[in-house]
Amino acid sequence: MQSVAFVVPWEGKLPEYFALWLMTCGNNPSIDFLVFTDDTTEYQYPTNVKPVYFPKGGVGELIQKNFNFEINVERPYKFCDYRPAFGEIFRDYLRGYDFWGHCDIDLFWGNIRTFVTDDVLNKYNRIYTRGHCCLYRNIAEVNAWYRKLPRCGCQDWKEVYRVPETRCFDEWAGHCGGGVSAIIKANGIEVYDAVDMADLNRKRGHFMIGRRKDLWHKNLCFKYSNGKIVAFDGERELAEFLYVHFQKRKLVIKENISSEFYFIAPNMVEKQFVETHF
């Protein structure tokens, strides 16, 4: 089995739903998560989630050490633009892993290995193309793609790293001039990009999954059980997902959630299914 580690830098207080994210990480024991943070709250970290504590501003200093020009990391959200460089920035922490990745924490993981199989890992050097979850083969050539591939009219990485504005360089970034996903595609590199995730439209009260119109209906919710997350309509399971990305919704967690719960529109986490109408 190929080894995988996700890199998650975070500055400031971790969000209220972080404990739920940790629980869903813990149910993927063959995947490691490296959380670089200045929040020293005593969470119940599963053994595969490894906190690495930095003082405030420490992650930015680590990122700067990787470059011989002055970069901009004034705001923690700017970390997202540096995600394509994580293989080089965090190289000392990633030794021995076959793949490294970046991910958001405003999501609930399902069973990762159901989707990110060894067949997929053996065939592709990059898996997925969105900022909320992406994997790269941990070799020098791939780790340097962000700066060595011809940009083909897309954004220049040095310019992105010098400015304070977030440029979505970790993904497609069509509205910003093209990010690393567009650069990789323009260079003819084959990428695995199946619609394995439920990426929710945060502007809708009911759950609308990006690129999955077959599941657009108002009573959709998600059931989490035994480390698996599925779309559920109150009667039957409709589809299993790698994860549900709820996109910074302010969650209402109704009860003390343990290993099973329902995620119900628009932002409620409960132990039992409650039918809603919008």
N, C-alpha and C positions, 0 to 999 in steps of 0.2 A: 504494500500500500504506500502510495506516495505521500510524503509529509507536507502539510499546509499550515501556514501561520498568517493570520490577519493582523495588520498593524493599525492601531486605533489611537492616535494622539488626541488629547483633550485638555484644554486649559480652562479652569474655572470649575464651578460646582457641577457635578454630574447630574443629569435630569432625574426626575422622580421615577420614571419608568426604567431606570438603569437596572434595578434588581430583577425585573422581568426579563430584560435582555440577557442578563447574566444567567438566569435559569435556562433560557433556550440555548445559550452557548454551552452550558454544562451538559446538556443532553446530546452534544456532539463531541464526545470525548476524544475522538481521533483527530480533531482540528484544534490548533492552539490559537489563542487570541492574546496579543500583547498590547496592553493598555498603558500608554504613556500619559501620566496625569499628575497634576499638583493637588488633586482632591484626595486627602488621606482618610476620608470616611471609612469606617470599618464595615465594608460590605462582605457578604458571604461569597467570596470568590471561589468558583469551582477550580479544581486542580488544573484544568486546561486553560484557564484565564489567568494571565500572569501580569499583575500590575507592576509598572516600573515608575517609581516616583521621582519627579523633578520639581525643583522650586518654580515659582511663577516666572515665566519667561525662559525656562530651561529648554523646553522643546524647540522654541525659536532659535536659541543659541546653537543647539545641536544641528538644526537645519542649515543655519548660516555657515557652520564649519565645513559643509560639503561644497561650498561655492567660493570662488576667488573674486567675487564682486559683491557689492552690497545688495542684499535682497530685502524684501518687505514682508514682515510677519507681524505687523502692528496689531492685527485682529486675529484671534484664533481661527475664525472661519476661513481665513486665507490659507490655512494648512491644506485645504482641499486641493488647491492648485499644485501643491508639491507631491501629491499622491503618486504620480507617475515616476517620481524620483525616490520613492521610499526604499526600493531595493538597494540603492546606493547610500541614502541617508542613514538607514537603520541596518546597514550591512553587518555590523558587529553582533546584532541581536538575531539575525536571520541565518547565521551560519548553520549548515546542516539541513535546512529545510529545502525541499524540492520546489515548492511554490510559496510565494508570499502574495498577500492580497490587502486591499483596503476595503472598508465597509463603513456604513453609517451605524448608529446605535438606535435610531428611531425605527426599529424593525423588530419583528419576532422571527427567529430562525425556525425552520422545520428541520427535516433530516438532510443535512448538507450532502452526505455521501450518496444519497439516492440520486442526486442530480450531478454532482461533481464526482463522477466515477473515475476509476483509473483509466478506462478507455478514453474518456475525454481528456484527462490529464496527459496521457501518453501521446495524444494526437496534436494538441494545440499548445502554443506558447502563451496564449492569452485567452482567458475565459471570461465572458461577459464584457460589456462596454460602458456601463453606467457607473456613475460615481458611488452609488450606494452599495455596490458590490462588484469587485473586479479582481481577477487573479493573474499573476505573471509567473512564468517559469523563472526560477531563481538562478540565472546564469548571467555572466557579465554582459553578453551581447544584448539580451532582452532588457536588463536593468538600465541600459544606456539608450534605449530606443527614444526616450523623450527628448534627448539632446542630439542624437546622431542620425536619426532618420531624416531624409529630406522633408521639409515641412509642406511642400506642395501647395503653397499659397495660404496655408493655415497660420495660426499665431506662432510667433517666435518665442521659444521657452524663456530666453533671457529677458525679453521685454515683459512677459507675464510675471516673472519673479521679481522684477524691479518695482512694479506698481502696487499700490495698496488695494486696488479694486479686485474683487474676485472675478476671475475670467473663466471659470468652469473648465480649466485645462485638463482635468482628470477624465473628461468624457467627450461628448460630441461638440458642444459649445458652438453650434451653428450661429447663434445670435451674437457671439463674441468674435467670430472669425475662424472658428474651427479649433477643436482641442485634440488631444492625443488619439482619441478614437478615430477621428477623421484623418489624422496623419497616417495612422496604421493602415486604414483602409486604402488611402491613396497610394500607399507603397505596396499594395497587393498582398498583404499578409493575411492569411486566413485566420479567422477568430471564431470561437464558439460563442454564439449569442442567442441560444434558444430562450423563449419566453417562459422561464422557469419560476419567475417571481411574480408576486401580486403587488404591483406598483400602483398605489391608490391615488386617485385624483383628489387632492386635498381641498379643492374648491367645491366639491359635491358633498351633500349631507349623507347620501347613501354611498355605498362602496362601488366605485367604478374603476375597474382594473385596466391599466394601460395595456394596449395591444391584445386584449382578451374580450372582445365585444360579445362573445358567446356567453359570458358570465355577467353581463350587465343587467341586473334586475334588482328591484328595491329591497328585497328581503335577504340579500346576501350578507352573510357574516362569516367568521372564520373560527374553526374549532381546533384547539391545540390539545393534543393528547398523546402520550407515549412518545414524545419527541417528534411528533409529526404534525404539520399544520395543513388543514384542508379547507377549501371553500365549502360552505354549508348553507342550505336554504331552509333549515328548520326541520326537514324531514330526511334529507339524504346528503351524502358527501358527493360533491361535484367534481373536484379536482384537488390534487395535492400540489403544494408549492414548496419551493426552496426557502422562501421567506415572504412575509408580508411587510411592505414598507409603508408605514402610516404617515410619513412625511411631517414630522413635528406637530402632529395634532396633540393638543393638551389632553391627556388621557384622564378619564375618571375610573379609578380602580375601586370597584364596589366592595370587594371583600379581600381577605388575606389569601392571595392566590398561591397555590402550591404547584402541582405538576399538570393540572388540567384547567383550561379556561376557554371562554368564548370571547371573541373580539367582535363587538356589535356596533353597528353604525349609530352615530357618527364617530364616537370616541370612547366607548365604554368597554371595560374588561370585567367580566363576571364569571362566576363558577357555573352558571346555568344559562341555557339559551332563553332569551326574551325576544319575542317577535316584535319588530318595529316597523313603522310605515312612514314613508317620506313622500 
